[in-house]
Amino acid sequence: MRRGSSSPVREGRKGVKEEMETIGVEEIPKAKKARAKTTEKSGTKRKVYRKRTNGTKKEKVAKEKTTTKEDIRIKDVRELVDFYRKLGWKPFQGASIDFHPKKPAYVYLPDNSVTKVHTEALLDFLKERNITSVLVDALNKKKAPVLAELCDARIEVYILRRPGYIKLMREGLERHGIKVPKSDKYDAILLAFTLPKKWMKVDSRFLKSWEAMVRWRDAERCYQRQDHLIKTNNSKGPTNDGEKMLRKYDETVLALLDEAQELAAEMFIETVKSNYPGVDEGFYKFGIKDDIVAQAYYCEAFLEALNCDSLVGYLVKSGIGVAGSPPSNQQKEYIYDGRLKHVLNQLAAKVYHLNIYDDNDRKKVKPKARKLAEKIWERASKIKKWIEGGRVGEALGPAPLKQRGLTWRSSLPTRRGLL
């Protein structure tokens, strides 16, 4: 076939095109060919394909805005209560109280009412409504006497173990599109729907001892801070008169803080001994009858053990962990009481005469602290059972062990690793 002559295939295409024009059908556009693009290195041509998009960017953004779920804003107390009851959650069967350091407290009652009550009138307010139990958001130093007064009036007092749990509840609701206003009024409602395992029951004995413990903690922290400051700044001897005067000033302050620490420790120990008879038997057991600071550490660890139902829970709370636990790099991160860990370490160093700043002794601190924690928890659980069983009267007479002519060693069950 000659170059100038037309092929039958081309003639057929022309005929089809003419027929489509006569009928009125538009021609289907041809697909775009892949354009060739030469690479800089090799110089060869490669095909570049354009991606097909479903609409423009503006259309996509508008579509996303229309498909997003709108947040539900809680505007009434009943709305929040109904939401939790639909989930099957039951509120606290009593008064949920959210204290404020400077403002009146908000009290949520089972009849879905939230009332603003001054702290001085709280006891009369609860008695008028026949409330027998209360749940408090946190244990506050200023509110401890008020809670002790409620306990003396035979009202059960429960305290939320971690105040940050209410914040987690609010964040969980926001993830589901429900926004709760940040106010003490709604915090009292969220407090009522917390899980029972997050509560801690306290009595007047514990509250009075806890108030003295806070005073002892403040004095001990001040002494430890000043002692650490002197050790870090006075690594070298004084070179001039100014440094000599400064060192004398630091040593004078440290001596005053040491005296205040011992006085606070003495008041704390006497308070614990008067509320929990028999706790001083541990002083003779561990050989700390002449060390008042070590006795205060023991009493502090004893009070923390009263609210732990199991030994494992007490060890986990202290951050020490049980024996045979996996290494620290394989453990899951969990929240523990750093103060309790410090107390047990300091007590172990005093009982077993260990130097925390020595590398060899530092490795022995944790196992020794674990043994002390086990013994202290056993002792605390024993005294707690005696108090709940009514063996220790309101007059706070002698310890039950001394009444029966027994000692601590003969009363506790023999268990390897504990005694």
C-alpha positions in Angstrom: 0.0 0.0 0.0 1.3 3.5 -0.8 2.0 6.1 1.8 -0.4 8.6 0.3 -3.3 6.2 0.2 -5.7 6.1 3.2 -6.1 2.8 5.1 -9.5 1.2 5.5 -9.3 1.5 9.3 -9.0 5.3 9.0 -11.9 5.5 6.6 -14.0 3.5 9.0 -13.1 5.9 11.9 -14.2 8.8 9.8 -17.5 7.2 9.0 -18.3 6.5 12.6 -17.4 10.1 13.5 -19.7 11.5 10.8 -22.6 9.3 12.0 -22.1 10.4 15.6 -22.3 14.1 14.5 -25.5 13.5 12.6 -27.1 11.7 15.5 -26.0 14.4 18.0 -23.7 12.3 20.2 -20.6 14.1 21.5 -17.3 12.4 21.0 -15.8 10.7 24.0 -12.5 12.4 24.9 -9.4 10.3 24.6 -7.4 9.3 27.7 -4.4 11.4 28.3 -1.2 9.8 27.4 1.6 9.5 29.9 4.1 12.2 29.3 7.7 11.2 29.2 10.1 12.9 31.5 13.9 12.6 31.2 15.9 11.9 34.3 18.9 14.0 35.1 21.3 11.1 35.8 20.7 8.5 33.1 19.0 10.6 30.5 16.4 7.9 29.8 12.8 8.7 29.6 10.3 7.5 32.2 6.6 7.8 32.3 4.9 10.1 34.8 1.2 9.3 35.7 -1.1 11.9 37.1 -3.1 10.9 40.1 -6.9 11.2 39.8 -8.5 13.1 42.7 -12.1 13.0 43.7 -12.9 16.7 43.9 -10.9 19.7 44.9 -9.3 20.4 48.3 -12.1 22.9 49.2 -14.7 20.3 48.5 -12.9 17.8 50.7 -12.6 20.2 53.6 -16.3 21.1 53.3 -17.2 17.4 53.3 -15.1 16.7 56.4 -16.8 19.5 58.3 -20.2 18.2 57.5 -19.3 14.6 58.6 -17.8 15.5 62.0 -19.8 14.7 65.1 -21.0 17.6 67.1 -20.1 17.7 70.8 -22.7 17.5 73.5 -22.4 20.2 76.1 -23.8 19.4 79.5 -25.9 22.3 80.8 -27.8 20.7 83.7 -27.0 18.3 86.5 -29.7 15.9 85.5 -28.2 15.5 82.1 -24.9 14.2 83.5 -26.6 12.0 86.0 -28.9 10.4 83.3 -25.9 9.8 81.1 -24.1 7.8 83.7 -27.2 5.9 84.7 -27.8 4.9 81.1 -24.3 3.3 81.2 -25.4 1.3 84.3 -23.2 3.3 86.8 -24.6 3.8 90.3 -23.8 6.9 92.3 -22.4 6.9 95.8 -25.2 6.3 98.3 -24.4 9.3 100.4 -23.2 12.8 100.1 -20.3 13.6 97.6 -18.4 16.6 98.8 -16.0 18.7 96.7 -14.0 21.0 99.0 -12.4 24.3 98.1 -9.6 25.9 100.1 -11.3 29.3 100.1 -14.9 28.9 99.0 -17.8 26.9 100.4 -18.1 23.2 99.5 -20.4 21.7 96.9 -22.5 18.7 98.2 -24.2 16.3 95.8 -27.0 14.2 97.3 -28.7 11.1 95.9 -31.8 13.1 95.1 -29.8 14.8 92.2 -29.4 18.1 94.1 -26.2 20.1 94.4 -26.0 22.5 97.4 -23.4 25.0 98.3 -22.6 24.6 102.0 -20.1 26.4 104.2 -17.6 24.2 106.1 -18.8 25.3 109.5 -22.4 24.3 108.8 -21.6 21.0 107.0 -22.3 18.7 110.0 -25.7 20.2 110.7 -26.6 20.1 107.0 -25.8 16.3 106.9 -27.7 15.6 110.1 -30.8 17.3 108.9 -30.9 15.1 105.8 -30.0 11.9 107.7 -26.8 11.3 105.7 -24.7 8.4 107.1 -21.8 8.4 104.7 -19.8 11.0 102.8 -17.2 10.8 99.9 -14.5 13.5 99.8 -12.4 14.4 96.8 -9.1 14.7 98.6 -7.6 14.6 102.1 -6.8 18.3 102.8 -4.7 19.5 105.8 -7.2 22.3 106.6 -10.3 20.0 106.3 -8.9 17.1 108.4 -10.4 18.5 111.6 -13.8 18.8 109.9 -13.6 15.2 108.7 -12.6 14.0 112.1 -15.7 15.8 113.5 -17.9 13.9 111.0 -16.3 10.6 112.1 -17.0 11.4 115.8 -20.6 12.0 114.8 -20.8 8.4 113.5 -20.7 9.4 109.8 -18.6 7.1 107.6 -16.0 9.1 105.7 -14.5 7.9 102.4 -11.7 9.6 100.5 -10.8 9.4 96.8 -7.3 7.8 96.7 -6.2 9.9 93.7 -7.8 13.3 93.1 -6.6 13.2 89.5 -9.1 10.5 88.7 -11.9 13.1 88.3 -9.8 14.8 85.6 -9.4 11.4 83.8 -13.2 11.0 83.9 -13.8 14.4 82.3 -11.2 13.6 79.6 -12.9 10.3 78.9 -16.2 12.0 78.4 -14.7 14.5 76.0 -13.4 11.6 73.9 -17.0 10.5 73.5 -18.1 14.0 72.5 -19.5 15.1 75.9 -18.1 18.2 77.4 -18.6 18.8 81.1 -18.1 22.3 82.6 -15.0 22.7 84.7 -16.4 23.7 88.1 -16.7 22.4 91.6 -20.4 21.8 91.1 -19.9 19.2 88.4 -16.8 17.8 90.1 -19.0 16.8 93.0 -21.2 14.8 90.5 -18.3 13.1 88.9 -17.0 12.2 92.3 -20.2 10.4 93.1 -19.8 8.1 90.1 -16.2 7.1 90.8 -15.5 3.4 91.2 -15.6 2.0 94.8 -12.1 0.6 94.5 -10.9 4.2 94.2 -12.2 5.0 97.7 -10.4 4.8 101.1 -12.3 4.6 104.3 -10.8 6.6 107.2 -11.7 7.2 110.9 -10.9 9.8 113.5 -7.9 7.9 114.7 -6.3 8.0 111.2 -7.2 11.6 110.6 -5.7 12.9 113.8 -2.5 10.9 113.2 -2.4 12.0 109.6 -2.6 15.7 110.6 0.5 15.2 112.9 2.2 13.2 110.1 1.9 16.2 107.7 3.6 18.4 110.3 6.4 15.9 110.7 6.8 15.6 106.9 7.2 19.4 106.5 9.9 19.5 109.2 11.8 16.5 107.8 11.8 17.9 104.3 13.2 21.2 105.5 16.0 19.5 107.3 16.8 17.2 104.4 16.9 20.2 102.0 19.2 22.2 104.2 21.5 19.2 104.8 21.7 18.5 101.1 22.5 22.1 100.4 25.4 22.1 102.9 26.9 18.9 101.5 26.8 20.2 97.9 28.1 23.7 98.5 30.7 22.9 101.2 32.7 20.3 99.3 35.8 22.4 99.8 37.1 24.2 102.8 36.4 28.0 103.3 39.0 30.3 101.7 38.0 33.6 103.2 36.1 35.2 106.1 32.9 35.5 104.0 32.8 31.8 103.3 33.5 31.0 106.9 30.5 33.2 108.0 28.3 31.6 105.4 29.2 28.1 106.5 28.5 29.0 110.2 25.1 30.4 109.2 24.2 27.2 107.3 25.3 25.0 110.2 23.2 27.1 112.6 20.1 26.8 110.4 20.7 23.1 110.1 20.9 22.7 113.9 17.6 24.6 114.4 15.9 22.5 111.7 17.2 19.4 113.3 15.7 20.5 116.6 12.4 21.3 114.9 12.4 17.9 113.2 12.9 16.0 116.4 10.1 18.0 118.1 7.7 17.3 115.2 8.7 13.6 115.3 8.1 13.3 119.0 4.6 14.8 118.6 3.8 12.6 115.7 5.0 9.4 117.5 2.9 10.2 120.6 -0.2 10.8 118.5 0.2 7.5 116.7 0.9 5.6 120.0 -2.2 7.1 121.6 -4.5 6.2 118.7 -3.0 2.8 117.8 -1.8 1.1 121.0 0.9 -1.5 120.5 2.6 0.2 117.6 5.6 1.0 119.8 6.5 -2.7 120.0 8.0 -2.4 116.6 10.6 0.1 118.0 12.1 -2.7 120.2 11.8 -5.2 117.4 13.9 -3.2 115.0 16.2 -1.7 117.6 15.2 1.9 117.1 14.0 2.7 120.6 16.7 5.4 121.0 16.4 6.9 117.5 13.3 9.2 117.4 13.7 10.0 113.7 13.7 6.3 112.8 10.6 5.9 115.0 8.8 8.6 113.0 9.7 6.9 109.7 8.3 3.6 111.1 5.0 5.3 112.2 4.7 7.0 108.8 5.1 3.6 107.0 2.6 2.1 109.5 -0.1 4.7 108.7 0.3 4.1 104.9 0.0 0.4 105.5 -3.4 0.7 107.2 -5.2 1.6 103.9 -3.6 -1.2 101.9 -5.7 -4.4 101.8 -2.9 -6.7 100.6 0.8 -6.9 101.0 1.4 -6.9 97.3 -0.6 -3.6 97.0 1.5 -2.1 99.7 4.8 -3.1 98.0 3.5 -1.8 94.6 2.4 1.4 96.2 5.8 2.0 97.7 7.5 1.4 94.4 9.7 -1.4 95.8 7.7 -4.3 94.2 7.6 -7.9 95.3 10.6 -10.2 95.3 11.4 -11.9 92.0 9.7 -9.1 90.0 11.1 -8.4 86.5 13.8 -5.8 86.0 12.9 -2.1 86.0 13.4 -1.9 82.2 10.8 -4.6 81.6 8.2 -3.3 84.0 5.2 -1.3 82.9 5.1 2.2 84.1 2.9 2.7 87.1 2.3 5.5 89.6 3.7 4.9 93.1 4.1 6.9 96.3 7.5 8.4 96.2 7.3 9.6 99.8 6.6 6.1 101.0 9.6 4.8 99.1 11.8 7.4 100.6 10.6 6.6 104.1 11.2 2.8 103.7 14.7 3.5 102.3 15.6 5.8 105.2 14.3 3.4 107.7 16.2 0.5 106.2 19.4 2.6 106.3 18.9 3.3 110.0 17.9 -0.2 111.0 20.6 -2.1 109.1 23.2 0.7 109.4 23.6 1.2 105.7 25.3 4.2 104.0 23.1 5.3 101.1 26.1 7.1 99.5 28.2 3.9 99.3 27.8 1.8 96.2 27.9 -1.5 98.0 25.4 -0.5 100.6 23.1 1.2 98.1 22.4 -2.2 96.5 21.3 -3.6 99.8 18.8 -0.9 100.6 15.9 -2.1 98.4 15.9 -5.8 99.6 16.1 -4.6 103.2 13.4 -2.1 102.7 11.2 -4.8 101.2 11.6 -7.0 104.3 10.8 -4.0 106.5 7.7 -3.3 104.5 6.5 -6.9 104.8 6.8 -6.8 108.6 5.2 -3.4 109.0 2.2 -4.4 106.8 1.7 -7.5 108.9 1.8 -5.5 112.1 -0.6 -2.9 110.7 -3.1 -5.5 109.5 -3.1 -7.1 113.0 -3.8 -3.8 114.8 -6.4 -2.9 112.2 -8.3 -6.1 112.9 -8.2 -5.5 116.6 -9.6 -2.0 116.2 -12.4 -3.1 113.8 -13.2 -6.0 116.2 -13.6 -3.7 119.1 -10.7 -5.1 121.1 -9.3 -1.6 121.6 -11.8 0.5 123.5 -12.5 4.2 123.3 -10.4 4.7 126.5 -7.3 3.5 124.6 -6.0 1.3 127.3 -3.0 -1.0 127.1 -2.3 -3.0 124.0 -4.1 -6.3 123.6 -0.8 -8.2 123.5 0.2 -7.0 126.9 -3.2 -7.8 128.3 -2.9 -11.4 127.3 0.8 -11.6 128.4 2.0 -12.1 124.8 4.7 -10.5 122.7 4.6 -9.5 119.0 6.8 -12.5 118.0 4.6 -15.0 119.7 1.3 -13.6 118.4 2.2 -13.3 114.7 2.1 -16.4 112.5 5.6 -17.9 111.7 6.3 -17.2 108.1 9.7 -17.5 106.4 11.0 -14.2 105.3 8.8 -12.1 107.6 10.1 -12.8 111.1 
